[in-house]
Amino acid sequence: MEYPVTGLHHITACASGAQEDLDFFTKVVGQRMIKQTILFDGRYAHYHFYYANGNAEPGTVMTTFPYKRLMGRTGSGQVQATVYTVAKGALPFWIDHFNRHRIVHRGMHERFGQKFVQFNHPCGLQFEVIEDAAERRVGWSTEEIAPAESVRGFHGPLLSVREIEEEERFFMEALGFRKTGVDGVYHRYEIGRGGAGKTIILLHEPQRPAGSWTFGAGTHHHVALSVADDEALAEQKGIYEELGYTDCSEIKDRNYFHSIYVRSPGGVLVECAATAPGGFAKDEAFNQLGSHLLLPPWFEHRREEILAMLEPIKPPEFHAPVPVEAIGASRRTEATFVAVDREPADREYVREPVTR
Amino acid sequence: MEYPVTGLHHITACASGAQEDLDFFTKVVGQRMIKQTILFDGRYAHYHFYYANGNAEPGTVMTTFPYKRLMGRTGSGQVQATVYTVAKGALPFWIDHFNRHRIVHRGMHERFGQKFVQFNHPCGLQFEVIEDAAERRVGWSTEEIAPAESVRGFHGPLLSVREIEEEERFFMEALGFRKTGVDGVYHRYEIGRGGAGKTIILLHEPQRPAGSWTFGAGTHHHVALSVADDEALAEQKGIYEELGYTDCSEIKDRNYFHSIYVRSPGGVLVECAATAPGGFAKDEAFNQLGSHLLLPPWFEHRREEILAMLEPIKPPEFHAPVPVEAIGASRRTEATFVAVDREPADREYVREPVTR
């Protein structure tokens, strides 16, 4: 059978400070900031930042909700780390680079014959750079990071699960991945031609307490897989519902893509996303991507009010990128915003009651 | 704050044989069969049976999908047992009754000062009868079960979870339950005035492997909580989405009620349901409830085709019940049914590939 999913689309995490996040991704990871917008759900105004390679391609897109109001709790049932590929031989550069930026890292390790270095976002989120000789995508580059050393896009997410069986069954039966290897605690699944951007790795941690599923600083929120269009989203929703995953969301209008979300049995929230006509270039010129806060049409008339609730940021200076090919539902169109995204006095893992 | 949920609405499980299921609920449990219809999702034709008290009230409604095609796997992250209340002093009757019907049971035990007996559906599903002196609801009665001994409705579901913390947080923060006690491995949460029909109990089983989430014989599928109307469903969906439960489904038209579904962090699928205008009496007279296979309007023209795919059943004979008060979205309106619900030759916990 043909499954709709073709590979990774984006990965989303809750960061903490907005400027801190922006500096980490543009200066340390060296991605291109391709969009400043806001979280479309809920009554709190939060940024939604997008970072990608120069071409803003699906499979390279890291997105964050800077989210100071609440801390998340890391644990099993979450994306444990987002893994970027780099060229073979690039890791010594990255270790020096992390040291220069005083970024916490754990040195060089190996998985499925590929060397990687795990490093931390200042808010605690975990990332990795992994060497991949087969990587042909073009990365972004910065004053410190030359094209040869740049991150090219995702290898894939590392998902921490207490049990392999049902999560494996979900990725294989519901999404069409195939199992391609086990290396100690790591179980690898690939789709399509496999390799970078087409891989999911489960990290088996049977004794690890579950992390939180709610939005919370320092935790990944979901992994998004790429499908062709709205018809493919509807088909995937049908596959989920027939299997009994009745909670699959409606098709949501995320402005730059349309999405469905479902919870996988290992605990990770899995989105399927179909890039909308125009993609990230639908509301700003390709060589200006990420330079201004953009709101979806249904919030544009409230720009002043929303801006006043967000941490002021200084976006990165822009290079002139190569041209991108133009690529190609339910939405929250109104909201009563109730508060600014401000760090509470006691910023522990707070159990904040929902007050509406 | 006011939360929309007021108590339990229904609980749904995947049974195995249709006649076996019907006999169990009408003769052993002694509920009234109030609806014969079909599962509205997927490409396989399955029955959907509803059983309740005489008044077909929310909080008494057990529903099943007889589902022979696949076995489910029981485990943590599931409804472990559905618990019915009976009058104080009724348990000796029930033990005799189970013995007469050769129903597997585990004798009398006690939890939070209430005596209960756990017993098994022939397909392995677990149920309990628990004594509750405060119970005032009217049960159904049969030739073997007098009104005084009858099950009155749900006390609530028993949910098996490996960890208490995030599941508790979900029921309290997202749904408005309050914690009212711990008794060994049992953690109790109540809503509204509490007690029968307003209670959820978590069973802490830290070492128990996770059960399957897909449809499969012998496993509970979801627990449904009651809300007033579509506006309350939309409000609850907003609460979920603001917290980060982005997978919450759209509002689905289940003909007799409208529903949203979300996965709770302990693994249990949680529905919120608002009874539709007319409720279960919308398409058959109240004193005829459950006497005929009824299809939603969008499948009625395919009755012959659907009937041919279902196990022939002999519904129970009907009593004349007391009159009910009439009480007061997205749907699957077309389907290509691909197979009959027939037990496969090898009926183990099969990993059936999705073939479309």
Interface residues (C-beta under 8 A of the other chain):
Chain A: M1 D41 G42 R43 Y44 G77 R162 E163 E165 E166 R169 F170 E173 A174 P209 A210 S212 W213 T214 F215 G216 H221 H222 G238 I239 E241 E242 L243 G244 Y245 T246 D247 C248 S249 E250 Y261 V262 R263 P265 G267 L269 E271 S330 R332 R351 E352 P353 V354 T355 R356
Chain B: M1 Y3 D41 G42 R43 Y44 G77 R162 E163 E165 E166 R169 F170 M172 E173 A174 P209 A210 S212 W213 T214 F215 G216 H221 H222 E235 G238 I239 E241 E242 L243 G244 Y245 T246 D247 C248 S249 E250 Y261 V262 R263 P265 G267 L269 E271 S330 R332 R351 E352 P353 V354 T355 R356
